[in-house]
Amino acid sequence: MIDSKGKTSIIHSAKLLGVSVATVRNWIKTGVIGTQNNDLISIDTCELNSLMAKIERGETQRLNKRANKLNSNKMIIPNEYSDQASIQTMLVVVKICKENDLNLSSSMWYSAVLYLWVLGEIFIDEHFNIDYTKVLYRRNSVKTLIETWKGELHLEIDNSIFEAILSAIILAKDSTQSDFLGALYQLLANEGSKSEKGSYYTPVSIVDNVIPNLYKQGMTFLDPCCGTGQFLLSCAKQIGCKVGDLYGIDSDLISVKIASINLLLAFPEDEFTPNIYHYNTLTDVDFNSLFNNLGFLQNMFDLIATNPPWGSVVNKTELIRLYPMIKSGESFAYFIVKCYEFIKPEGKLSFILPESILNVNVHKDIRQFIIEHYLIQSITELGRAFAGVYTKVCRIDLVRTTPSNENIITIFGENSTHYQRQSQYAYNSDFAFTIFQRDDISKLLKKIFDREYITFKGNADWALGIVTGNNEKYLSDNLIEGYEAIFRGRDVFPLKLGLPQKHILFKPEQFQQVAPEWKFRVKEKIIYRFISNQLVCAYDDKQVLTLNSANILIPRNIGIDIKTITTLLNSEFYNFLFSALFNTHKILKSNLEELPLPMEFLDEGCDVHKIALAIMNMEKPLDIIDDYLCKFYQLNESEIELIHEKRR
């Protein structure tokens, strides 16, 4: 890892520091890590060791927070656990494992042995004097699994650790938690490693709503990224389910061991080896390879249900070869494509996915694949279902069959149910799954878009606000000599900017990312909040600077006055359009570029300009523009109410 000049690669440095490669590059650019000529390929090991020592000692608080995002000891307890006894038991086990300096694999092996004893699968001295060499197993299949795992770990057994953990884990005997070991693993595995892999524990409430509604007796079932086996366990509860019909694959060895134990416990009277395989589903299961050990799984399954990893894959080389249709590099997209090879014709699939799959531009490749290869049965909003994760979640149920133009999708919203035709997605920009468009909303949107219009696409310049790389260092609460105001997203209000709370000495070369200065200094521009679920835009003619939470739109050759555009974007009418089309908490350039600006507004004599100017001059309230737009588009009362309802 270290070359002859005493340098190590950025990739290796990122792993040692527990941060992303991009973060290391940013630290180099902003001077946190010193390199010769801002070398973005390698780092001097002395410099690296010095930084690691500072982080360890807490001397660099901001960096310590960033590094600990991946190496955090923060424990997130899955939010569906109401079994407080189980939670307390798990927390005590975690404490004991840490005190004995056990690594994750060893902690789980000791805990698994004792949990199996609690449930009667392993027999220990009746006085609880634990000597592992004398334990007996009720079933050979359990013994084989535990002994094989022990051999893989090269463990030297410490009976005192058994004694310590036993005092806590004996309380798990009456636990109502169906996957005690899986839950314990989630607590022991630090939050950083879960987010790095993009893997999060699937709440039982979600799993138990999927399987009972889809599984039928005699079905063959696969979870291609099974984790500790939540979906498998739910199948095992169904009437007539046979363990030989259940299959799981996962790239995490500990998860594979726990899933295997869980299946053995779910079928306590059977002697069997669970069909749980330790492979990378995306790369190791290649049905076109002569060396594929799992070739028999091709087109084998009646039902697939899974919560695939989310996030961009780091090493895409092999995946690009295997899945050329996926350009995004997104993990869950690869799994959706891969499952097409596992499922039988007419087989059913259910995926738990981030809501961003529905309309974010980068996911258009997988949306197109779904539209062309699957029939979409339903899409269900699940809200923020994962503990410690801000992202909203949805469930998409598919069938492997050629979709009909007449296929009707059931949309289960958080508060309502409605229906859509799958065929409409094929005509949407970027194949967006516009699930929030009820039929009446779709008709209203069509009415609006039927009027001739232009857009910002090709008719505007754009800029991201400044990314300093270290706000603590570069921003000041006070107006110091040489400094100037800089505006954040929270300083942007409808039509006008608020009072600035931060100031900066503008030296672009010091910052991590800066747009060309002319975009800040242009005579007139529109500043909009970036993180927001509605359009909040301010007119600026003071040539002010913005941070990256406030981005810039500069209309160019569009033929409509910039103050009119600012007024339109803040209207309830355009906020309705934006939320109906995109329903996102980020205001993206690509989305703004799709908003329609009626051709009639290019006429300087159009009344819209007089109304907008009066509003900008605070002579009339903002809602006057909505009255005008509703009349302009000849909306009836029910259509106007629809806009109000959507905005509420």
C-alpha positions in Angstrom: 0.0 0.0 0.0 3.0 2.3 0.5 5.4 3.1 -2.4 9.1 3.7 -2.4 8.6 7.4 -1.8 6.6 6.8 1.4 3.3 7.6 -0.2 0.0 5.7 -0.1 -3.0 5.9 -2.5 -6.0 8.1 -1.8 -8.3 5.0 -1.9 -6.2 3.4 0.9 -6.1 6.6 2.8 -9.9 6.9 2.7 -10.3 3.4 4.1 -7.8 4.2 7.0 -9.5 7.5 7.8 -13.0 6.0 7.5 -14.3 8.5 5.0 -15.1 8.6 1.3 -12.4 9.1 -1.4 -14.3 12.4 -2.4 -13.9 13.6 1.2 -10.1 13.0 1.1 -9.8 14.9 -2.2 -11.8 17.8 -0.7 -9.5 17.8 2.4 -6.5 18.1 0.0 -8.1 20.9 -1.9 -8.9 22.9 1.2 -5.5 22.3 2.8 -6.6 19.9 5.6 -4.1 17.4 4.2 -0.9 18.8 2.7 0.4 17.3 -0.6 2.8 18.5 -3.2 1.0 20.6 -5.9 -2.4 19.4 -4.6 -1.6 15.8 -5.6 -5.0 14.1 -5.8 -3.6 10.6 -6.3 -1.3 9.9 -3.4 -0.6 11.1 0.2 2.6 11.2 2.2 2.2 8.6 5.0 3.7 11.0 7.6 1.0 13.5 6.8 -1.7 10.8 6.9 -0.5 9.4 10.3 -0.5 13.0 11.7 -4.1 13.6 10.6 -5.2 10.2 12.0 -3.6 11.0 15.3 -5.4 14.4 15.5 -8.7 12.9 14.7 -8.2 10.2 17.3 -7.3 12.9 19.9 -10.3 15.0 19.0 -8.2 17.9 18.0 -10.1 18.3 14.7 -13.7 18.2 15.8 -15.3 18.9 12.4 -13.2 16.3 10.7 -13.8 13.9 13.5 -17.5 14.2 12.9 -17.0 13.5 9.2 -14.7 10.5 9.8 -17.0 9.1 12.3 -19.9 9.1 9.8 -18.4 5.8 8.5 -16.8 4.6 11.8 -19.5 5.8 14.2 -20.2 3.8 17.4 -23.7 5.2 17.3 -26.3 2.4 17.7 -29.6 2.7 15.8 -32.3 0.5 17.3 -34.8 -0.5 14.6 -37.9 1.5 15.3 -40.4 -1.3 15.3 -38.9 -3.0 18.4 -41.5 -2.7 21.2 -40.0 -5.7 23.0 -38.0 -3.7 25.6 -36.7 -6.8 27.3 -35.0 -7.8 24.0 -33.6 -4.4 23.6 -32.1 -4.3 27.1 -30.7 -7.8 26.6 -29.0 -6.8 23.3 -27.5 -3.7 24.8 -26.0 -5.7 27.6 -24.5 -8.2 25.1 -23.1 -5.4 23.1 -21.4 -3.9 26.2 -19.9 -7.3 27.2 -18.6 -7.9 23.7 -16.9 -4.5 23.7 -15.4 -5.0 27.1 -13.9 -8.3 26.0 -12.6 -6.6 22.8 -14.4 -9.1 20.6 -14.6 -8.4 16.9 -18.0 -8.5 15.1 -17.7 -12.0 13.8 -16.6 -13.5 17.2 -19.3 -11.5 19.1 -22.0 -13.0 16.9 -20.6 -16.5 17.1 -20.5 -16.5 20.9 -24.0 -15.0 21.0 -25.4 -17.4 18.5 -24.2 -20.5 20.5 -25.8 -19.2 23.7 -29.0 -18.2 21.9 -29.2 -21.7 20.5 -28.8 -23.0 24.0 -31.6 -20.7 25.3 -33.9 -22.2 22.6 -32.9 -25.8 23.3 -30.8 -26.5 20.3 -27.6 -26.9 22.3 -27.2 -28.6 25.7 -24.8 -27.2 28.3 -24.0 -28.4 31.9 -27.2 -28.1 33.9 -25.4 -25.9 36.5 -24.4 -23.5 33.6 -20.7 -24.3 34.0 -19.9 -23.8 30.4 -17.1 -25.8 28.8 -17.6 -25.6 25.0 -15.7 -28.9 24.4 -18.6 -30.7 26.2 -21.6 -29.1 24.5 -24.1 -31.3 22.8 -26.3 -30.5 19.8 -29.9 -31.5 19.3 -29.5 -31.6 15.5 -26.5 -32.4 13.3 -27.4 -29.6 10.9 -27.0 -27.0 13.7 -23.8 -28.6 14.8 -22.3 -28.5 11.3 -23.2 -24.8 10.9 -21.8 -23.7 14.2 -18.6 -25.8 13.9 -18.0 -24.7 10.3 -18.4 -21.1 11.4 -16.0 -21.5 14.3 -13.4 -23.1 12.0 -13.7 -20.2 9.6 -13.0 -17.7 12.4 -10.0 -19.7 13.8 -11.4 -19.0 17.3 -9.6 -20.0 20.5 -12.6 -20.5 22.8 -12.7 -18.5 26.0 -15.3 -20.0 28.3 -15.3 -16.9 30.5 -16.8 -15.0 27.6 -19.6 -17.5 27.4 -20.2 -17.0 31.1 -20.3 -13.2 30.8 -22.7 -13.2 27.8 -24.9 -16.0 29.3 -26.0 -13.8 32.2 -27.6 -11.4 29.6 -28.7 -13.6 26.8 -30.6 -16.0 29.1 -33.2 -13.2 29.3 -33.9 -13.7 25.5 -35.7 -16.9 26.2 -39.1 -15.2 26.4 -38.3 -12.6 23.7 -41.0 -12.0 21.2 -38.4 -10.8 18.7 -38.4 -13.3 15.7 -34.9 -12.3 14.6 -33.0 -11.7 17.9 -29.6 -12.5 16.4 -30.3 -10.3 13.3 -31.3 -7.4 15.6 -28.2 -7.9 17.8 -26.1 -7.9 14.6 -27.6 -4.6 13.6 -26.6 -3.1 17.0 -23.1 -4.5 17.0 -22.4 -3.5 13.4 -21.7 0.2 13.6 -24.0 2.6 11.8 -21.1 3.6 9.5 -20.7 0.2 8.0 -24.4 -0.1 7.3 -24.5 3.2 5.4 -21.3 2.4 3.6 -22.8 -0.8 2.2 -26.2 0.9 1.7 -27.8 -1.8 3.7 -30.5 -1.2 6.3 -32.6 -3.6 8.4 -36.1 -4.1 6.9 -38.8 -3.4 9.5 -40.8 -6.5 10.3 -44.0 -4.4 9.8 -43.0 -4.0 6.1 -42.0 -7.6 5.6 -45.1 -9.0 7.1 -47.2 -6.8 4.8 -45.4 -8.1 1.7 -45.2 -11.9 2.1 -48.7 -12.8 3.4 -50.2 -10.9 0.5 -48.0 -12.4 -2.2 -46.9 -15.9 -1.1 -49.0 -18.9 -2.0 -48.5 -22.5 -0.9 -46.0 -24.4 -3.1 -44.2 -21.2 -4.4 -40.4 -21.2 -4.7 -39.1 -18.1 -3.1 -35.8 -16.1 -3.3 -34.4 -13.1 -1.5 -31.2 -12.2 -3.5 -29.8 -10.0 -0.8 -31.4 -11.7 2.2 -29.5 -10.2 5.1 -30.4 -12.1 8.2 -33.5 -13.5 6.6 -36.5 -11.4 7.4 -38.4 -12.2 4.2 -37.4 -15.9 4.5 -38.7 -16.0 8.0 -42.0 -14.4 7.0 -42.4 -17.1 4.3 -41.7 -19.8 6.8 -44.7 -18.7 8.8 -47.1 -19.2 5.8 -49.3 -22.3 5.7 -47.8 -25.1 3.7 -44.4 -23.5 3.2 -41.5 -26.0 2.8 -38.0 -25.1 3.7 -36.7 -26.6 0.5 -38.5 -24.0 -1.5 -36.8 -21.1 0.3 -33.5 -19.6 -1.0 -31.4 -16.6 0.0 -28.1 -15.1 -1.2 -26.0 -12.4 0.5 -22.5 -11.1 0.2 -22.2 -10.6 4.0 -21.0 -13.8 5.6 -22.3 -13.1 9.1 -25.7 -12.3 7.7 -25.7 -15.7 5.8 -24.8 -17.5 9.1 -27.6 -15.8 11.0 -30.2 -16.3 8.2 -29.3 -20.0 8.2 -29.7 -20.2 11.9 -33.1 -18.4 11.7 -34.3 -20.9 9.1 -33.2 -23.9 11.2 -35.1 -22.4 14.1 -38.2 -21.8 12.0 -38.3 -25.5 11.1 -37.3 -27.1 14.4 -38.4 -30.6 13.5 -36.4 -30.8 10.3 -32.8 -31.9 9.7 -31.5 -29.9 6.7 -28.9 -27.5 5.3 -30.6 -24.1 4.5 -30.4 -22.9 0.9 -28.6 -19.7 2.0 -25.5 -18.9 -0.2 -22.6 -16.6 0.5 -22.1 -14.9 -2.9 -22.3 -11.5 -4.5 -25.5 -11.9 -6.3 -24.6 -9.3 -9.0 -21.2 -10.6 -10.0 -20.9 -14.2 -8.7 -24.2 -15.5 -10.1 -23.4 -15.2 -13.8 -25.7 -17.4 -15.9 -23.6 -16.9 -18.9 -20.5 -18.4 -17.2 -19.4 -22.0 -17.4 -18.1 -21.7 -13.8 -21.4 -20.6 -12.2 -22.2 -22.8 -9.2 -25.8 -21.5 -9.0 -26.9 -21.9 -12.6 -29.8 -24.0 -11.5 -31.4 -20.8 -10.0 -32.1 -19.3 -13.4 -35.9 -18.7 -14.0 -36.6 -20.9 -11.0 -38.7 -18.7 -8.7 -42.3 -17.9 -8.4 -41.8 -15.1 -6.0 -38.9 -12.7 -5.1 -39.1 -10.1 -2.3 -36.1 -8.1 -1.2 -34.8 -4.8 0.2 -31.7 -4.4 -2.0 -28.7 -2.2 -1.0 -29.0 1.5 -2.0 -26.3 3.8 -3.2 -23.7 4.0 -5.9 -21.4 1.0 -6.4 -17.7 1.8 -5.9 -16.2 -0.7 -8.4 -18.3 -0.6 -11.5 -16.0 -2.2 -14.0 -17.5 -5.7 -13.9 -21.0 -4.5 -13.4 -20.8 -2.3 -16.5 -20.0 -5.4 -18.5 -22.8 -7.5 -17.0 -25.5 -4.8 -16.9 -24.7 -2.4 -19.8 -28.3 -0.9 -19.6 -27.6 0.6 -16.2 -25.6 3.9 -16.4 -26.3 5.2 -12.9 -24.1 2.8 -11.0 -26.9 2.5 -8.5 -27.0 -0.8 -6.5 -30.7 -1.4 -6.4 -31.0 -0.9 -10.2 -28.6 -3.7 -10.8 -30.6 -6.0 -8.5 -33.9 -5.2 -10.3 -32.3 -6.2 -13.6 -30.6 -9.3 -12.1 -33.9 -10.5 -10.6 -35.4 -10.7 -14.2 -33.0 -13.7 -14.6 -34.1 -15.4 -11.4 -37.9 -15.1 -11.7 -40.1 -17.4 -13.8 -42.3 -15.9 -16.5 -45.4 -14.6 -14.8 -43.5 -14.7 -11.5 -44.0 -11.9 -8.9 -41.4 -9.5 -7.4 -41.6 -7.0 -4.6 -38.8 -4.4 -4.0 -38.3 -2.0 -1.0 -36.6 1.0 -2.6 -35.8 4.7 -1.9 -38.6 6.9 -3.2 -36.0 8.6 -5.4 -36.4 5.8 -7.9 -39.8 7.3 -8.9 -38.6 10.5 -10.4 -35.0 11.4 -9.9 -33.2 11.9 -13.2 -30.3 9.6 -12.6 -32.6 6.6 -12.2 -34.3 6.9 -15.6 -32.4 3.9 -16.8 -33.9 1.5 -14.3 -37.4 3.0 -14.8 -37.1 2.4 -18.5 -36.1 -1.2 -17.9 -39.0 -1.7 -15.5 -41.5 -0.2 -18.0 -40.2 -2.4 -20.9 -39.7 -5.7 -19.0 -42.3 -5.8 -16.1 -45.9 -5.2 -15.5 -46.2 -2.9 -12.5 -48.9 -4.1 -10.2 -48.7 -1.5 -7.4 -46.6 1.2 -5.9 -46.9 1.8 -2.2 -45.7 4.8 -0.2 -44.0 3.7 3.1 -42.7 7.1 4.4 -39.6 7.2 6.5 -39.6 3.5 7.4 -36.0 3.0 8.5 -34.6 4.1 11.9 -31.9 6.7 11.5 -32.5 7.2 7.8 -34.1 10.4 6.4 -34.9 9.0 3.0 -38.5 8.1 2.2 -39.2 4.6 1.1 -41.6 2.9 -1.4 -42.5 -0.6 -2.3 -42.9 -1.6 -6.0 -44.6 -4.9 -6.9 -43.9 -6.3 -10.4 -44.8 -9.3 -12.6 -42.4 -10.7 -15.2 -44.6 -10.4 -18.2 -45.0 -8.1 -21.2 -46.9 -5.1 -19.9 -50.2 -4.2 -21.6 -51.0 -0.7 -22.6 -54.2 -1.1 -20.6 -52.4 -2.2 -17.4 -53.7 -0.3 -14.4 -51.3 0.3 -11.4 -52.7 0.6 -7.9 -51.1 3.5 -6.1 -51.3 3.1 -2.3 -50.5 6.6 -0.9 -50.0 7.3 2.8 -53.5 8.6 3.1 -55.4 7.5 -0.1 -55.5 5.0 -3.0 -55.8 5.8 -6.7 -55.0 4.3 -10.0 -52.8 5.0 -13.1 -52.1 3.5 -16.4 -48.6 2.1 -16.8 -48.5 3.3 -20.4 -48.4 6.9 -19.3 -44.9 6.5 -17.7 -43.4 5.7 -21.1 -44.3 9.2 -22.3 -43.1 11.0 -19.2 -39.8 12.9 -19.2 -37.1 10.5 -18.0 -39.8 7.8 -17.7 -40.8 9.3 -14.4 -43.2 7.3 -12.2 -45.5 10.2 -11.4 -47.4 8.3 -8.7 -48.7 11.5 -7.1 -50.7 12.4 -10.2 -54.2 11.1 -9.8 -56.2 10.8 -12.9 -57.8 14.2 -12.2 -54.4 15.8 -11.7 -53.0 14.2 -14.9 -55.9 15.6 -16.8 -55.3 19.1 -15.3 -51.6 18.8 -16.2 -52.4 17.9 -19.7 -54.7 20.9 -20.0 -51.9 23.2 -18.9 -49.2 21.6 -21.1 -51.5 21.7 -24.1 -51.0 25.5 -24.3 -47.9 26.4 -26.4 -45.0 27.1 -24.1 -41.2 27.5 -23.8 -39.0 26.3 -21.0 -35.7 27.2 -19.3 -33.9 24.4 -21.1 -31.3 26.1 -23.3 -32.7 29.5 -22.3 -31.0 30.0 -19.0 -27.6 29.9 -17.2 -27.4 28.1 -13.8 -25.0 28.1 -10.9 -24.6 26.2 -7.7 -23.8 28.3 -4.6 -20.3 28.3 -3.2 -19.0 25.1 -1.4 -16.3 26.4 0.9 -15.2 23.0 2.2 -15.0 24.5 5.7 -17.8 27.0 6.6 -16.4 27.3 10.2 -13.1 28.7 8.7 -14.4 30.9 6.0 -17.7 32.3 7.2 -18.2 35.0 9.8 -21.3 36.1 11.7 -20.0 39.7 11.6 -19.3 42.0 8.7 -15.5 42.3 8.9 -13.5 44.6 6.7 -13.1 43.1 3.2 -16.0 40.6 3.8 -19.4 40.7 2.1 -22.8 39.2 2.7 -23.4 35.6 1.5 -26.9 34.1 1.4 -28.0 30.6 2.5 -31.1 28.7 1.5 -32.8 29.8 4.8 -32.1 33.5 3.8 -34.2 33.1 0.6 -37.9 34.1 0.9 -40.6 34.4 -1.8 -39.7 37.3 -4.1 -37.1 38.9 -1.8 -33.9 37.9 0.1 -33.9 38.2 3.8 -31.2 39.9 5.9 -27.9 38.0 5.6 -26.6 36.2 8.6 -23.2 35.2 7.2 -20.3 37.0 5.6 -17.3 35.8 3.6 -14.0 37.1 2.2 -14.4 36.1 -1.5 -11.2 34.3 -2.5 -12.5 31.7 -5.0 -9.1 29.8 -5.1 -9.5 28.9 -1.4 -12.9 27.2 -1.8 -13.8 23.7 -2.7 -16.2 24.6 -5.5 -17.1 28.0 -7.0 -19.1 28.9 -10.1 -17.7 31.5 -12.4 -17.8 34.9 -10.6 -19.9 36.6 -13.4 -22.8 34.4 -12.5 -22.9 35.9 -9.0 -22.2 39.4 -10.3 -24.7 39.4 -13.2 -27.0 42.5 -13.3 -30.1 40.4 -12.4 -30.6 36.8 -11.3 -33.0 34.5 -9.4 -31.8 32.8 -6.2 -33.7 29.7 -5.1 -33.6 27.4 -2.1 -32.0 24.1 -3.1 -33.3 21.9 -0.2 -37.0 22.5 -0.2 -40.3 20.7 -1.0 -41.6 23.9 -2.7 -40.3 26.6 -4.9 -38.9 29.6 -3.0 -37.3 32.1 -5.3 -35.9 35.6 -4.7 -35.1 38.4 -7.2 -31.6 39.8 -6.9 -30.1 42.9 -8.5 -27.4 43.4 -5.9 -24.8 40.9 -7.3 -24.7 38.9 -4.0 -23.0 35.7 -3.3 -24.7 32.4 -2.2 -23.8 29.2 -0.5 -24.6 25.9 -1.9 -28.0 25.7 -0.2 -29.1 28.7 -2.4 -28.6 28.2 -6.2 -28.9 30.6 -9.1 -31.1 30.8 -12.2 -30.2 33.4 -14.9 -32.9 33.6 -17.6 -31.3 34.2 -21.0 -33.0 35.1 -24.3 -36.2 33.8 -22.9 -38.2 36.9 -23.7 -40.0 37.1 -20.4 -39.1 39.7 -17.8 -37.1 38.2 -14.9 -39.4 39.8 -12.3 -42.4 38.1 -14.0 -40.5 34.8 -13.9 -39.7 35.2 -10.2 -43.3 36.0 -9.4 -44.6 33.0 -11.4 -42.2 30.5 -9.7 -43.4 31.6 -6.2 -47.1 31.2 -7.1 -49.3 28.5 -5.8 -50.0 27.5 -9.4 -46.3 26.8 -10.2 -45.8 25.1 -6.9 -48.7 22.9 -7.7 -47.0 22.1 -11.1 -43.7 21.4 -9.4 -45.0 19.1 -6.7 -47.4 17.2 -9.0 -44.5 16.6 -11.5 -41.6 15.9 -9.2 -42.6 15.6 -5.5 -39.0 16.1 -4.3 -37.3 17.8 -1.4 -34.6 19.1 -3.7 -35.1 21.8 -6.3 -33.1 20.4 -9.2 -32.1 22.3 -12.4 -33.4 19.4 -14.5 -36.8 19.7 -12.9 -37.0 23.5 -13.3 -36.1 23.1 -16.9 -39.4 21.2 -17.5 -41.8 23.9 -16.2 -43.9 25.5 -18.9 -43.8 29.3 -19.6 -46.7 30.2 -21.9 -45.7 31.7 -25.3 -48.2 34.5 -24.7 -46.1 35.8 -21.9 -43.4 36.8 -24.4 -45.7 39.6 -25.4 -44.5 42.7 -23.4 -48.0 44.0 -23.4 -49.4 40.9 -21.7 -51.2 41.7 -18.4 -49.1 39.2 -16.5 -46.1 41.6 -16.5 -48.1 44.5 -14.9 -49.5 42.1 -12.3 -46.0 40.7 -11.5 -44.4 44.2 -11.3 -47.2 45.3 -8.8 -46.5 42.2 -6.7 -42.7 42.7 -6.8 -43.3 46.4 -5.7 -45.5 45.1 -2.8 -48.5 46.9 -4.2 -50.5 43.7 -4.6 -50.5 40.3 -2.8 -48.8 37.3 -4.3 -52.1 35.3 -4.7 -53.2 37.8 -7.4 -50.9 36.0 -9.8 -52.7 32.7 -9.1 -56.1 34.3 -9.9 -54.6 35.5 -13.2 -53.1 32.1 -14.1 -56.3 30.2 -13.3 -58.2 32.6 -15.7 -55.5 32.4 -18.3 -55.7 28.5 -18.4 -59.6 28.7 -18.1 -59.7 26.4 -15.1 -63.0 25.5 -13.6 -63.9 25.5 -9.9 -63.0 21.8 -9.4 -59.6 22.3 -11.1 -58.8 25.3 -9.0 -59.8 23.4 -5.8 -57.5 20.6 -7.0 -54.6 23.0 -7.0 -55.5 24.2 -3.5 -55.9 20.6 -2.2 -52.6 19.5 -3.6 -50.8 22.5 -2.0 -52.4 21.8 1.3 
